Amino acid sequence: MNIMETQQTQRQETRQEFKLMARLEQANLLEMPEEEFNNLISEAENSPLFKRLYQKEKIIRYQRYPQTDISSHFYQLNEEIAADTSSPDVDSLLLDKEDMVRQIQKMGLEKFRRYFLYAETEISPEEIAGECNLDLSEVQKINNLINEFSILSEFHNPPAISPGHGIYYSKIASVERGGEGFVIGYFSPSFARGRYSVDYEKFEELIRREAFDRTKVNEAKQLFKKLELINSRKDTITRILQNILEKQALYFESHDPNALLTFSQKELAKKIGLVPSSISRAIRGKSLETPWGEEKALNDFFPRPRRFKMELVRQLFETEEEVLSDEAIKAKLEQKFGVSISRRSVASLRKELKIAPAWKRK
């Protein structure tokens, strides 16, 4: 093997190693607990370099996801949030909160969304203070309140699902009615704000103009890498929730458990260009609040084909007045639901439901 071939092989091995490391980083990020992930976001956004690139240089921006918003629960801040005093840090968490809540309510939802939640980078803190009739210190306190909710959304919206099989759930969003259908209402403002958009061309221009020294350039590149990793988790979670909304729209509309359609993680992974293991990692330990206030694990929105068919068989047995044979059930499933299933499979599902055969039920 000559020198050129050796160098080419080494480059290929290096690229493969980088790809493997990227996959491992993404896998670890998908499995990271919500509080730890929100702390990672806070750490990145509170760095002086992020603030400079976001506020002064306008290199970093937020890009909202379609069909998403902040949960309506966020606007319902009141003393009831402080009812649970089991946390040792509850006093510090609620410091100055009542005053800030009153300020938010006074300025109104529209201004709050425009100047704080989805703030435009072109508007300075001084301009925000003037538009909202606030002091600069109050602007900062409201921003701190939003950051606190981003980090501790689990504290303010605790899950109701009991731990099972070693899994502890985090309630990450609610499904709510919007102007044009259902939307995903994130409990964490950082998720509601969307993904980071980085203007790399503008950054390169600033480097050419020597606006950053070598140390700051390397620091910025590390920051961009961290933001891209954060984006990858936000993208994955949001695309999963968007597809759940689309696939299970009838269920969210009807509140009928039987309206849940069969939906495999493998099917979703193929649709959004991921491996099934990434879907499994992303949804593990996460839950969603339905429009009627019930909390469901994300895994519940992926009923397996057998479970789906079992629910249909159960429904037929409960609603049909006549005694149906396994063959009759098979025909009804095809006629009413377009589901093709063998008579033997019907018998197997009937036994699993502990329903006697037709001749015993007559």
FENKARA-V669250 format. One line per field, one symbol per residue. phi: phi as a letter, one per 30 degrees, with the letter a starting at -180 (. if undefined). A space follows every 50 residues. Layout:
phi: ???
//
This chain:
phi: .dddddddddddddddddddddddddddddcdeedddddddddddddedd dddddcdhdcbcbdddibaddddddcdaddedddcdddcddddcdidddd dddddddjddddddcbdcddddcdedddeddchbdeddeddddddddddd dcddddbddcddebhicccbdcabcbdcdbjdbccddceddddjcdccdd dddddddddhdbdeddddddddddddddddeddeedddddddddeddced dddcicedddddacddddeddcibdeddddddcdicbbcddcjdcbdedd dbddeddddddddeddddcddddcdddddeddddddciccaddddddddd dddicddeddcd
//
